[in-house]
C-alpha cells in the first residue's frame, strides 16, 4: 500500500533527485548540465519550501521509500481582467521511479495538488506538460493554453524527447 504525504524540508534531496529524473526522461542533458541544475534547484527550492511558496507531495511505496513526487510553486502572476490575486500555483517536477510507473501515483499527486490549491483559495493551476505527462493532466481536467517561446541563445540547447503513438521515445 502506498501513502501520499506532504514534502518537508527534510525531503529536499528526494525532490532534487526526482527532478533530475524528470529531466533525464524528457530531454538530453549532459551530466555536467544535470549536476549544475541540481545545485541551482536545491538552492532555489530550499527557501521556497521554508516559506510555503513551494509545496511538495511525495508518494511512498509499501516499504516507505519515496517512489513519486511533484510540487506546486506558488508563482507570481501579473494583473489582468478578472484577476484573482498575485499568485498562481504552478505544478512542476513531476516524477515517478520507473519501477513504480503505471500505478496511478502521478494522478494521485495531481489530484492532491488540485485539492490543496482549491482549499487555499486559488482559482487555477498552470503547468508545462511533457509528452509523457500530458495524458495524466488531461484526465484530471487540464487543457492546453496558447503559450509561445522565442529562444534567444542556442548554446547548450537541448533536444526534447517525444513519444510516438506507441509510447516509445524518439528524438
C-alpha positions as CSV (number, residue, x, y, z in Angstrom):
1,X,0.0,0.0,0.0
2,X,1.4,3.4,-0.9
3,X,0.9,6.6,1.1
4,X,0.7,10.2,-0.2
5,X,2.2,12.9,2.1
6,X,3.3,16.5,2.0
7,X,7.0,17.0,1.5
8,X,9.1,18.8,4.1
9,X,12.5,20.4,4.0
10,X,13.9,17.0,5.0
11,X,12.7,15.7,1.6
12,X,14.8,18.3,-0.4
13,X,17.2,15.7,-1.7
14,X,14.4,13.4,-2.8
15,X,12.8,16.3,-4.7
16,X,16.2,17.2,-6.3
17,X,16.8,13.5,-7.3
18,X,13.3,13.2,-8.7
19,X,13.5,16.5,-10.6
20,X,16.8,15.2,-12.2
21,X,15.0,12.0,-13.1
22,X,12.3,14.1,-14.8
23,X,14.9,16.0,-16.9
24,X,16.6,12.7,-17.9
25,X,13.3,11.3,-19.0
26,X,12.2,14.3,-21.1
27,X,15.4,15.8,-22.6
28,X,19.0,15.2,-23.4
29,X,21.3,16.9,-20.9
30,X,24.9,16.2,-20.1
31,X,25.9,15.0,-16.6
32,X,27.6,18.4,-16.1
33,X,24.3,20.2,-17.0
34,X,22.3,18.0,-14.7
35,X,24.8,18.5,-11.8
36,X,24.5,22.3,-12.2
37,X,20.7,22.1,-12.4
38,X,20.7,20.1,-9.2
39,X,22.8,22.6,-7.4
40,X,20.7,25.6,-8.7
41,X,17.4,23.9,-8.0
42,X,18.4,22.9,-4.4
43,X,19.4,26.5,-3.7
44,X,16.1,27.7,-5.3
45,X,13.8,25.2,-3.6
46,X,15.2,25.4,-0.1
47,X,13.9,28.9,0.8
48,X,10.6,28.3,-1.0
49,X,9.9,25.1,0.9
50,X,10.6,27.0,4.1
51,X,8.2,29.9,3.3
52,X,5.5,27.7,1.7
53,X,6.0,29.1,-1.8
54,X,6.9,25.6,-2.9
55,X,4.6,22.8,-1.7
56,X,5.7,19.2,-2.4
57,X,3.9,16.0,-2.5
58,X,5.5,12.6,-2.1
59,X,4.1,9.1,-2.6
60,X,5.9,6.4,-0.5
61,X,5.8,2.8,-1.6
62,X,4.9,-0.2,0.5
63,X,8.3,0.0,2.3
64,X,8.1,3.7,3.0
65,X,10.6,4.8,0.3
66,X,9.7,7.7,-1.9
67,X,8.6,6.5,-5.3
68,X,6.9,9.6,-6.8
69,X,6.8,13.3,-6.2
70,X,5.6,16.6,-7.6
71,X,5.5,20.2,-6.4
72,X,3.4,23.3,-6.6
73,X,5.4,26.5,-6.9
74,X,3.2,29.4,-5.8
75,X,4.3,31.7,-8.6
76,X,3.7,35.4,-9.1
77,X,1.4,36.5,-11.9
78,X,0.6,39.8,-13.5
79,X,-2.7,41.6,-13.1
80,X,-5.3,41.1,-15.9
81,X,-9.1,41.3,-16.3
82,X,-10.8,39.1,-13.7
83,X,-7.5,39.0,-11.8
84,X,-7.8,36.6,-8.8
85,X,-4.7,37.7,-6.9
86,X,-0.9,38.0,-7.3
87,X,-0.1,34.2,-7.0
88,X,-1.0,31.1,-9.0
89,X,0.1,27.5,-8.3
90,X,2.4,26.1,-11.0
91,X,2.6,22.2,-11.0
92,X,6.2,21.1,-11.6
93,X,8.8,18.5,-11.2
94,X,6.5,15.5,-11.5
95,X,8.4,12.2,-11.5
96,X,7.7,8.6,-10.7
97,X,10.5,6.0,-10.3
98,X,10.5,3.7,-13.4
99,X,9.6,0.5,-11.4
100,X,6.5,2.3,-9.9
101,X,5.0,3.8,-13.1
102,X,1.5,2.9,-14.2
103,X,0.2,2.5,-10.7
104,X,-1.6,5.9,-10.5
105,X,1.0,7.7,-8.3
106,X,1.3,10.8,-10.6
107,X,-2.5,11.0,-10.8
108,X,-2.7,10.9,-7.1
109,X,-0.2,13.8,-6.8
110,X,-2.1,15.9,-9.4
111,X,-5.4,15.3,-7.6
112,X,-3.8,16.3,-4.3
113,X,-2.3,19.4,-5.8
114,X,-5.7,20.4,-7.1
115,X,-7.3,19.7,-3.8
116,X,-4.6,21.7,-2.0
117,X,-5.0,24.7,-4.4
118,X,-8.8,24.7,-4.0
119,X,-8.5,24.5,-0.3
120,X,-6.2,27.5,-0.3
121,X,-8.5,29.6,-2.4
122,X,-6.6,29.6,-5.8
123,X,-8.6,29.9,-9.0
124,X,-6.3,28.0,-11.3
125,X,-3.2,25.8,-11.6
126,X,-0.8,26.1,-14.5
127,X,1.9,23.7,-15.8
128,X,4.0,22.7,-18.8
129,X,3.3,19.2,-19.8
130,X,5.8,16.8,-21.3
131,X,4.6,14.3,-23.9
132,X,4.8,11.7,-21.1
133,X,2.6,13.6,-18.7
134,X,0.0,15.2,-20.9
135,X,-2.5,12.4,-20.8
136,X,-2.4,12.4,-17.0
137,X,-3.2,16.1,-16.9
138,X,-5.9,15.9,-19.5
139,X,-7.6,13.1,-17.5
140,X,-7.6,15.4,-14.5
141,X,-9.3,18.2,-16.4
142,X,-6.3,20.3,-17.6
143,X,-6.5,21.9,-21.1
144,X,-3.8,23.3,-23.4
145,X,-3.2,27.1,-23.5
146,X,-1.5,29.3,-26.1
147,X,2.0,29.9,-24.7
148,X,4.8,30.7,-27.1
149,X,8.5,31.0,-26.8
150,X,11.5,32.6,-28.6
151,X,14.9,31.1,-27.8
152,X,17.4,34.0,-27.5
153,X,20.5,31.7,-27.2
154,X,21.4,28.4,-28.9
155,X,24.3,27.5,-26.7
156,X,23.5,24.3,-24.8
157,X,20.2,23.9,-26.5
158,X,18.5,20.6,-25.6
159,X,16.8,18.2,-27.9
160,X,13.5,17.2,-26.2
161,X,12.4,13.6,-26.2
162,X,8.9,12.9,-27.6
163,X,6.7,9.9,-27.5
164,X,5.4,8.1,-30.6
165,X,1.9,6.9,-30.6
166,X,3.1,3.6,-29.3
167,X,4.9,5.2,-26.3
168,X,8.5,4.7,-27.5
169,X,10.9,7.6,-27.0
170,X,12.2,9.4,-30.1
171,X,14.5,12.3,-30.5
